[in-house]
Amino acid sequence: MSEAGGPILHCLCGGVEVRLSSLPETVGVCHCAMCRRWTSGPWMAVQAPGSVITGDTLVIYSSSQFAERGFCSRCGSHIFHRPKDGPELAISAGLLPEGRLAITREIFHHAKPLWYRFDASSRKRSAFGMALEWGPKLAWRRFARLWRG
């Protein structure tokens, strides 16, 4: 366990380390085209704000105007996704040891291809639902950043 209270995770080669702030219990799944392109399938992640990510092989890629993704430059492991403004941090669920995690949320569910499905009774959000959830947050953060100058 890390001093932050959760487990210490690492990529395949050990070049990137994630010190979780707490032990997650739920997994979210993203079906958007960008995540599917990044992972060759749905991206599964745990919410882990306050976690610390370190490593000489960590590369951060600006994947859109509002978000960035981290990966290991040596082994290619997907590490995280986070907004550029804000405390949210999603860590790849594949980094976690097997345990009692449950899929509780699927986002961009309308974009999910027909060739896979999950047998989870999760909340499902469309792009419209995600825009309603994130639009005000992102707009407020951008306004606050411009206001501070």
N, C-alpha and C positions, 0 to 999 in steps of 0.2 A: 504494500500500500504506500501511497505517497503522503507527504505531509499535508496535502490538500484534502485528504480524506478518501480519495478514490484510488483505483488501481493505476499502476504505471503501465502504459501500453507502448508498443514500438512497431515500426514498419517491418517488412520482411528481413531486411539486412541489418536492422538495428540502428541505422543512421539518424532516424527521427524518433524522438521520444515524446509521448503525450502523458502529462500528469493530470489525470482527471480531478475535477473539483469534488466530485461525488460519484457514487456508484449508480449508473443509470439502470432503470428497470424497463424502459419502453424504447421501442425502435420506430422511427418514421421512415417511410418509403417515398421516394420521388420518382415519378414516371415521366418527367419532362424530357423533351428531346435532347437538351444539353446534357443532363445527367446520364441518359441512356448512351449518348455518344461517348461520354467520359468513362463509363464503366462497362459498356457492352450489355447493359441490362438496367434494371432499376437500381438506383443508389439507395442504400440503406444506411441510416445514421442515427446517432443518439445525440440529444441536445446536451451540451456540456459547457455552458458559459462559465467563465472563470478558470477554465483549464489552461495549463501552460504547455506550449509546444516548443521544443528546441531541437536542434540538430544541424550539423554542418551540411547535410544533404537536403535540407528542407528548401523547396522552391515554392514561391507564391505566384500564382498566375491570376491576373485580372481577367476574369471570364465574362464580365459584363460591366455596365456602367455602375452597378450598385453592389456587386459581389466579387469575391475572389475565392480561389481554391488552392489548397496546399497539397503537395505531393513530394515523394522522395525522388531525387534526381538519380539515385543509384539503382534502386530496385523497382521504382515506378508505383509503389503503393500509394493509394489515395488516402489522404490524411484528414482533410477538413474542407468545409464550405462555410463561409461567413459573409455577412454584409460588410461593406467597407466602413459604414457608419453604424455603430451599435454594438451591444454586448453579446448578441446571439452568436453561437458557435456550434456547428454540427460536426461531429467526429464520425468517421466511417465505422459502421458497426462491425465490419470485418476485422478490425483491430482488437476487438474485445474477445476475451476467452469465452468459450461456450458457457452458457448460464441460463438463467430463467428470464430471458428477455421476451417481450411480447410486442408484436406489431400493433400499434394503436392508432396510427395515422398514415394515410396515403394522400399525397398531394399531386396535383396535375393528373388526377385519375382519368380524366377524359382523354389524355394523350397516351394511355397505356395501350400497347399493342395487344391484339387478340391472342397472340401466341404464348402468353404467360398469364398466370393469375395466382393470387394468394388465397389461402383458406383462413384468412384472419377476419374477424369481425371488427374492422377498424373504421374510424371516421374517414370519409373520402371527401377531398376538396378539389374543385375544378380551378382552372385559371382565373375565372371570375371571382370565386371565393378567395383565392390567394390575393388577388388585386384588392379586394375589399379589406382583407386582413393587413396586408403590408403597405398598400398605397399611402394611407395616412401617416404611418410610422416613418416611411422613407421621406415623404414630403416634409414632415416636421423636422427631421434630422437635417435635411438639406437646407431648409430655411434657417435653422439654428446655426449651422456652419457658416452660411452667408452672413448672418447677422453678426457673428463674432468677428467676421472679417478675415 
